[in-house]
Amino acid sequence: MLVQRQLSVTENDLEEFQKALKTYADTTANQNDNLHVSIQKLPEKSCYIIYEFWQDRISWMSYLQSDASKMFQRCIIDMLEDPEIVSTMLMPASWWIMTNN
């Protein structure tokens, strides 16, 4: 499963946000059911897109309830210019196996 999260950050909070984002990405990448985490910063904007590949929907939903995920959400809530945009897409397991071997 692919999870895409788009976060628009206020200019004043960029440095603090980047620290929180790095911690979140490192913690998320070390989860057993997480296959990959990638972050893209859009040019000329304080907007970040996080791509998370999870084993399945249940794994991602479970991680949302974890302390690390909740801490990241609490930390960044006041740093965002706009509400976070989250979208998901189910991917066949064969796609992940083929592209990573």
C-alpha positions, 0 to 999 in steps of 0.5 A: 500500500502506498500512502502519500502525505502532503504537508504545507509548512509555515516559513517560520517553522521550517527548521523545527519541522525538518527535525521532526520530519527526519525523526519521523522518517527514520522511525517509520523506516525502521518499522517491520511492516514499512517497506520504504519511506521517501520525502520530496520537498516541492521547489520554491514552496515549503511543502513536503510530500511523504511517500510511505510504502506499507505491507498492507492497509492494516499495518499502516492503520496500526502504525497511525496508532503508535506513539511515534506517529501520534507524537509527529502529528502533535508536533507538527499540527501548529506548523502547518499552513493548511490541513494535511492531505493524505491519499492511499493506493493499494499496490499488488505485492508483485509490483514491490517484489519485481521493482526491488529484486 
